[in-house]
Amino acid sequence: MDMEKATMQLIVNSGDARSKAMEAIESAKAGDFDDADQKIQSADEALSKAHESQASIIQAEAAGEIKRMTLLMAHAQDHLMCAIAILDVAKEFIALYRKIQPSGSEKTGGNNSK
């Protein structure tokens, strides 16, 4: 197993999940819930890919292929944990924006909070 490649994939996919989740919040804030839902789905898919990379790293460690933890691996795990937290919070924000969005004002493109 190429540990650097798996670790970088974990970082890239975790970062993508986090970015999509943040974009979903912005879409929901603007009243575009269809776009928010699409971005949450993309974030979930990226997070799934990140988990696959993490699983391969854990399996390699269990098989004795990994002899030491590196700073890059710790960095990758940090990215994953942040992405998971941001995605969870994004889903909650979107649910709240749905509740407070006035009827008929979806997809206004405006920013109601400024």
Contacts in CASP RR format, 6 or more apart in sequence:
PFRMAT RR
TARGET T0000
AUTHOR 0000-0000-0000
METHOD contacts of the structure
MODEL  1
MDMEKATMQLIVNSGDARSKAMEAIESAKAGDFDDADQKIQSADEALSKA
HESQASIIQAEAAGEIKRMTLLMAHAQDHLMCAIAILDVAKEFIALYRKI
QPSGSEKTGGNNSK
1 56 0 8 1.000
1 60 0 8 1.000
1 65 0 8 1.000
3 57 0 8 1.000
3 60 0 8 1.000
3 65 0 8 1.000
3 66 0 8 1.000
3 73 0 8 1.000
4 72 0 8 1.000
6 53 0 8 1.000
6 56 0 8 1.000
6 57 0 8 1.000
6 60 0 8 1.000
7 53 0 8 1.000
7 57 0 8 1.000
7 70 0 8 1.000
7 72 0 8 1.000
7 73 0 8 1.000
7 76 0 8 1.000
8 76 0 8 1.000
9 49 0 8 1.000
9 50 0 8 1.000
9 53 0 8 1.000
10 50 0 8 1.000
10 53 0 8 1.000
10 54 0 8 1.000
10 57 0 8 1.000
10 76 0 8 1.000
10 77 0 8 1.000
10 79 0 8 1.000
10 80 0 8 1.000
11 75 0 8 1.000
11 76 0 8 1.000
11 79 0 8 1.000
13 46 0 8 1.000
13 47 0 8 1.000
13 49 0 8 1.000
13 50 0 8 1.000
13 53 0 8 1.000
14 46 0 8 1.000
14 47 0 8 1.000
14 50 0 8 1.000
14 76 0 8 1.000
14 79 0 8 1.000
14 80 0 8 1.000
14 82 0 8 1.000
14 83 0 8 1.000
15 46 0 8 1.000
15 50 0 8 1.000
15 79 0 8 1.000
15 83 0 8 1.000
16 42 0 8 1.000
16 43 0 8 1.000
16 46 0 8 1.000
17 43 0 8 1.000
17 44 0 8 1.000
17 46 0 8 1.000
17 47 0 8 1.000
17 50 0 8 1.000
17 83 0 8 1.000
17 86 0 8 1.000
17 87 0 8 1.000
18 43 0 8 1.000
18 79 0 8 1.000
18 82 0 8 1.000
18 83 0 8 1.000
18 86 0 8 1.000
18 87 0 8 1.000
20 39 0 8 1.000
20 40 0 8 1.000
20 42 0 8 1.000
20 43 0 8 1.000
20 46 0 8 1.000
21 39 0 8 1.000
21 40 0 8 1.000
21 43 0 8 1.000
21 83 0 8 1.000
21 86 0 8 1.000
21 87 0 8 1.000
21 89 0 8 1.000
21 90 0 8 1.000
22 86 0 8 1.000
22 90 0 8 1.000
23 39 0 8 1.000
24 35 0 8 1.000
24 36 0 8 1.000
24 37 0 8 1.000
24 39 0 8 1.000
24 40 0 8 1.000
24 43 0 8 1.000
24 90 0 8 1.000
24 94 0 8 1.000
25 36 0 8 1.000
25 90 0 8 1.000
25 93 0 8 1.000
25 94 0 8 1.000
27 33 0 8 1.000
27 35 0 8 1.000
27 36 0 8 1.000
27 39 0 8 1.000
28 36 0 8 1.000
28 93 0 8 1.000
28 94 0 8 1.000
28 97 0 8 1.000
28 98 0 8 1.000
29 97 0 8 1.000
29 111 0 8 1.000
29 112 0 8 1.000
29 113 0 8 1.000
30 107 0 8 1.000
30 108 0 8 1.000
30 109 0 8 1.000
30 110 0 8 1.000
30 111 0 8 1.000
30 112 0 8 1.000
31 97 0 8 1.000
31 101 0 8 1.000
31 105 0 8 1.000
31 106 0 8 1.000
31 107 0 8 1.000
31 108 0 8 1.000
31 109 0 8 1.000
31 112 0 8 1.000
32 106 0 8 1.000
32 107 0 8 1.000
32 109 0 8 1.000
33 94 0 8 1.000
33 97 0 8 1.000
33 98 0 8 1.000
33 101 0 8 1.000
33 106 0 8 1.000
34 107 0 8 1.000
36 94 0 8 1.000
36 97 0 8 1.000
37 94 0 8 1.000
40 87 0 8 1.000
40 90 0 8 1.000
40 91 0 8 1.000
40 94 0 8 1.000
43 83 0 8 1.000
43 87 0 8 1.000
43 90 0 8 1.000
44 87 0 8 1.000
46 83 0 8 1.000
47 83 0 8 1.000
47 84 0 8 1.000
47 87 0 8 1.000
50 79 0 8 1.000
50 80 0 8 1.000
50 83 0 8 1.000
51 80 0 8 1.000
53 76 0 8 1.000
54 76 0 8 1.000
54 77 0 8 1.000
54 80 0 8 1.000
57 66 0 8 1.000
57 73 0 8 1.000
57 76 0 8 1.000
60 66 0 8 1.000
105 112 0 8 1.000
END
